[in-house]
Structures are given as structure tokens and as C-alpha cells.
């Protein structure tokens, strides 16, 4: 009989719980759900989606005091790449805040009652509760545990047709290198949506049709911030600019030259001369080049560009990117704004992305269910001026050869992922001009006819089995010779895989460990989270497989296979790391720099305008302290970035760019003397 009051209480609590379901959209297609069950003082969350054959499965439970203070947070599940999610936070009776996660554990005596907890991986529902806590508190900023301080700002309000309440767009500052946006109901501040322009988002069920409108409003908010920075951050260089006595990198030859005087005029490189030889040039401004090296702007050949990556690229000297998969309309709009000078950003080229329809599809503008549909997509890209295609995992193998032939007839190159149930050799023999990712190259020696690489198998199989490969065998030599014979370009994106195969939970991400101390504390903590769980045996195995991939990269370069430097990872910093990895693999630093400049321009069809320091080319350049040919790490010491835009030259201080994102500068900006 004593159980009845407890049972009655449970029934009453269940009846009081409010359930809410949200649809996760991937490129406007439903790909998962977010389910909330809320009762007084408690919120339970179930979050899951699948895009590109991967995605998280996560459950959360949060409890709150009557005044809204966070009492506990627990989450469990599996992350996008299969790492275990298991994290907890609890406020003890004595006021201590105690937390435990896969990357850290600790406690904070006397933590502020209004403090919120920041998990390593969380759902949109968690962000909404953070926003509610910020809105309920009167302080300008509140403490985050284990680290950080957060603030919130309402950006805009909107009315919904037929609804009695409005929704508001809110920006939470302090979680990342740019504000984190979400939409809340204005009557009770409950989550309405979180959208990612160009990708998708999570919207209250029944309101999926509002995604485009919300995305447009959010883009305008992001745009307003970027436009303000575009007015404030660049330093115009009118007239003639002289970079005095500087070493400069001859990208075509792959050697350092100089010291020379390099002149910039009206957005172009106007002259390269012996120091002091133009006595009557009368430059409007001078920049000291002694002890520095001038390089062509770096080219990231594997980006999925969003507005948030623009400044990160420029700060690292990445003045050109190739986007290999995006919303075509979103990217065209962003590209236009950059070209018109409305926002700061790198020069953008785009590949045309085509996927096949399957349960594992990456949602995109063109997801073909038949060969005629795939050929029609190629026609669209050709008509819109694209020069290369990216084919993806679910393209059927039998489509590849006719798709490549049709593209060639229209003047387009073809590359991308190796479609499932096909080897890289077969893709090259069918006409692929380029293969993306070192794991796709490595899979050539590992996959069987039944291996479905649309799934996480395309990563796990490499980690489990690549360590056994003998790269000096005839099969490997023959495949590399095939790549060389066909002139097939390889975009290895080593940085995208380094942590996946070598990082353990709680250890610094090896791709960003050298810059982490300059990043906001919240971002630093995120870099302690590994994509894959590893015990000692798996760490040894996957680490050995990573060494095989590095050796495969070295062998391809030594054989003359053309390489391009893409990242598919954190903008700017990842390309710097990419070049360091090339050198670690055994590629000379000068050749790594050539890959990131000359090759990038050549294989994105822009060599006539960028990619080398030559008279008449655009003044898209970076000036670094030191000599990156002698020590590739000098590529991180960017003292100044130049851009030629619409007949004008402008200088950008990486120090100032980084500060606008809450990042501590790495080196002082080079002085411009007028």
C-alpha cells in the first residue's frame, strides 16, 4: 500500500509532462527527429538523425531547481563517427558543481547558482535551455562550467501565420568563434528551431515549411555582422605599395628567390625588381620585407564554405578556396557578396555535387535516382559555368563511365568519392580526373565487392586493416603508376583524418594542439573530444594504419602523382596543418608550398590569375615572419595578408581578424609605413 502515493505521483508527473517533436532537416529533406518530454523541473531529450550514412543517437536528461538553476545534466549515446557519449553534471547539496565527461572531470566549489553546464556534445534542446537561463538572468554575462562565459542578444522577431505567438532569433555568444543562433517562442522561450543556412536544421514539427524564411532572416543577421567587419577591418592600399627587400616563393619552380622589391598596384602585382632599383617609383606605402617571406595566397581545395569560415581562411593566408559540396544557391550568393566586396572572404570556385539516391544519401541539390537524372544534373552544372563535378558515395558504379563521358563532352572534369561497391582503380579507369581523401585511396587495397562504403565502414575498414598493407608490393606500385599515367589528381585531406586515427578521448586534437592555447577556452575543450573511442589495442592498430596512409601520400608524391591541398576541416588552421603533415610524410617543404599554391590554382582553373608571384597576377599574397621553406611551421606566422579586389589592393592584419573571433593573435601585424 505504501507504493500507491509514489505511483500516483509518477502518474501525475507523466500526465503533466509536455511532449514535443521536432524534425531534423538535411538540405530540406527530413533526416531525423528531436523529441522532448518536459515536466516541472525536468527535461528529457531524444536526438537522432542520419545524413551521408552517419549521424548521432543521443539521449539527454536535465533537471532544474524552481528558480531555474541547473541541478543536473546527463547524456548518453553514440556520436556521428561512433564515439560513446557519456557525460554527467550535478550540483551537490553543499554547492559544489561536479562533472564527468569522456574528455575531463572536475568540480567547482561554490559555483555561481546561475552557472550553466557545457557538455562536449549536445542537442539543440540543450542550447535552448542555455538561452532560457541567459534570458532569465539579469547579468550581462553568466558563467559556464567547466569553462567560459556566455551572453545572449535578441536579433529579430517574426510572426507566424495563424499563430498567437511570435518567435525570436537569438544569438548566444561565447560557445564558438562566432555567435550561435537559435529561434525561440517569445511567449515562453521554448525552442522553436535551430537552422543552419545552406544545410538544414531542426524545426518544430508542422513548421518545416518555415525553414527557408528563418534561414533568410538568420543569414541577414550574419551578413550584417560580416558587412560591418568588412568596413572596419581592411586597410586600403591606394596607389603604389612596395614590399621592400623580401624573399619570395617562386611557386612554379618551387624555390625561394630574392630578396627583391615587390610592387603592388591597383590590385595586381606590378613589378618584381632588385632592391632599390626603382628609385623614382614613389610608393604611397612601404612594408619591410627583411626577415620575412612573401608567398602566393594559399588555396584550400576541399572546403564546404559557410559564412563563419570566411575570416578564418583569410587570417591564415588562405585567399582562395574550392567548395566541393554545398547548396548551389547559398554558395552562389556568398560568392557574389565576396566578389563585390560586401564581405571579406577568399576567392571561391565551386564543384558541382551529384549524389545517388539511397538510404545513405548525402542530401544535396541533385540526388539522382536514375542515370538520366544524373546526366541532367551535369547539364545544369555545365549551363551554370561549373568546371568540375564531385560524384558521391551513392552514385551507382555503372553510371560512372557514362557520366564522365557526358561531362567531358561538355568540358567538365570529374572527381570526388569512390562510389560504393567500386574501387579507386575502377573509378580512375572509368575516367575520374580526381579522387578525394586519403581513406578513399587506401580503400582501393582493402574493399571487397560486398563492402558498403556508404556507411562508417569507409573509415573503420581503413583503421582496422591498413596497418597490414605492404606498400612496396606490385599492386601498390601498379595503382600509383595508373594514377600518374592518367594524371589523376589526389586531394588527400590528411588533416580531416589525423585525429580520427590517432586521438584518444581527453587528449588534445593533434591537428590543432599547436594553436589551441590561442583559442577561446570553450573551443579548446571541444578539441579534447575524439571522434572515435580507442582502447590501447585499437590505438596501436589505428595509429599504425595512419602511418601507412602517410607513407602512401609520400609514395604518390615521389611518383609524380599530382596532389592538391584540401582540408575538409577547420578553415585556415587545417590548411596550415595539412602542409605540416605533407612535410612529416617526407614531402619537401618547398613542394608542399607548391601544392598549396601553384597546384591549387592550376587544378581549380585559376592559374592565369592566382597561384604564383608574377607580374600581372592578382595581389592575393601572404607575408610570413621567417622562412617556411626552411621550416614549414613558419606558415603559421602570418604578419599580413593582401587581396586584390576590383582594381584595388587591401591589406588585412591576421592579428585583427583573429581578435574579431575571440582568438589571441599569433604574431604582430607587419607595419605599413606611409
HELIX and SHEET records of a PDB file:
HELIX    1   1 UNK A    3  UNK A   16  1                                  14    
HELIX    2   2 UNK A  124  UNK A  136  1                                  13    
HELIX    3   3 UNK A  208  UNK A  210  5                                   3    
HELIX    4   4 UNK A  211  UNK A  232  1                                  22    
HELIX    5   5 UNK A  307  UNK A  309  5                                   3    
HELIX    6   6 UNK A  310  UNK A  315  1                                   6    
HELIX    7   7 UNK A  328  UNK A  340  1                                  13    
HELIX    8   8 UNK A  371  UNK A  383  1                                  13    
HELIX    9   9 UNK A  397  UNK A  409  1                                  13    
HELIX   10  10 UNK A  424  UNK A  429  1                                   6    
HELIX   11  11 UNK A  438  UNK A  443  1                                   6    
HELIX   12  12 UNK A  457  UNK A  465  1                                   9    
HELIX   13  13 UNK A  466  UNK A  468  5                                   3    
HELIX   14  14 UNK A  474  UNK A  486  1                                  13    
HELIX   15  15 UNK A  495  UNK A  502  1                                   8    
HELIX   16  16 UNK A  516  UNK A  518  5                                   3    
HELIX   17  17 UNK A  521  UNK A  526  1                                   6    
HELIX   18  18 UNK A  536  UNK A  558  1                                  23    
HELIX   19  19 UNK A  573  UNK A  585  1                                  13    
HELIX   20  20 UNK A  589  UNK A  594  1                                   6    
HELIX   21  21 UNK A  595  UNK A  599  3                                   5    
HELIX   22  22 UNK A  600  UNK A  602  1                                   3    
HELIX   23  23 UNK A  632  UNK A  636  5                                   5    
HELIX   24  24 UNK A  654  UNK A  659  1                                   6    
SHEET    1   A15 UNK A 105  UNK A 108  0                                        
SHEET    2   A15 UNK A  97  UNK A 100 -1                                        
SHEET    3   A15 UNK A  84  UNK A  91 -1                                        
SHEET    4   A15 UNK A  70  UNK A  78 -1                                        
SHEET    5   A15 UNK A  57  UNK A  64 -1                                        
SHEET    6   A15 UNK A  42  UNK A  49 -1                                        
SHEET    7   A15 UNK A  29  UNK A  39 -1                                        
SHEET    8   A15 UNK A  18  UNK A  26 -1                                        
SHEET    9   A15 UNK A 200  UNK A 204 -1                                        
SHEET   10   A15 UNK A 191  UNK A 196 -1                                        
SHEET   11   A15 UNK A 180  UNK A 185 -1                                        
SHEET   12   A15 UNK A 166  UNK A 173 -1                                        
SHEET   13   A15 UNK A 149  UNK A 159 -1                                        
SHEET   14   A15 UNK A 142  UNK A 145 -1                                        
SHEET   15   A15 UNK A 116  UNK A 117  1                                        
SHEET    1   B 8 UNK A 235  UNK A 236  0                                        
SHEET    2   B 8 UNK A 648  UNK A 652 -1                                        
SHEET    3   B 8 UNK A 638  UNK A 645 -1                                        
SHEET    4   B 8 UNK A 621  UNK A 625 -1                                        
SHEET    5   B 8 UNK A 292  UNK A 296 -1                                        
SHEET    6   B 8 UNK A 240  UNK A 250  1                                        
SHEET    7   B 8 UNK A 255  UNK A 265 -1                                        
SHEET    8   B 8 UNK A 268  UNK A 273 -1                                        
SHEET    1   C 8 UNK A 235  UNK A 236  0                                        
SHEET    2   C 8 UNK A 648  UNK A 652 -1                                        
SHEET    3   C 8 UNK A 638  UNK A 645 -1                                        
SHEET    4   C 8 UNK A 621  UNK A 625 -1                                        
SHEET    5   C 8 UNK A 292  UNK A 296 -1                                        
SHEET    6   C 8 UNK A 240  UNK A 250  1                                        
SHEET    7   C 8 UNK A 285  UNK A 288  1                                        
SHEET    8   C 8 UNK A 672  UNK A 673 -1                                        
SHEET    1   D 3 UNK A 298  UNK A 303  0                                        
SHEET    2   D 3 UNK A 318  UNK A 323  1                                        
SHEET    3   D 3 UNK A 347  UNK A 350  1                                        
SHEET    1   E 7 UNK A 367  UNK A 368  0                                        
SHEET    2   E 7 UNK A 352  UNK A 356  1                                        
SHEET    3   E 7 UNK A 388  UNK A 391  1                                        
SHEET    4   E 7 UNK A 413  UNK A 416  1                                        
SHEET    5   E 7 UNK A 434  UNK A 436  1                                        
SHEET    6   E 7 UNK A 489  UNK A 491  1                                        
SHEET    7   E 7 UNK A 563  UNK A 564  1                                        
END                                                                             
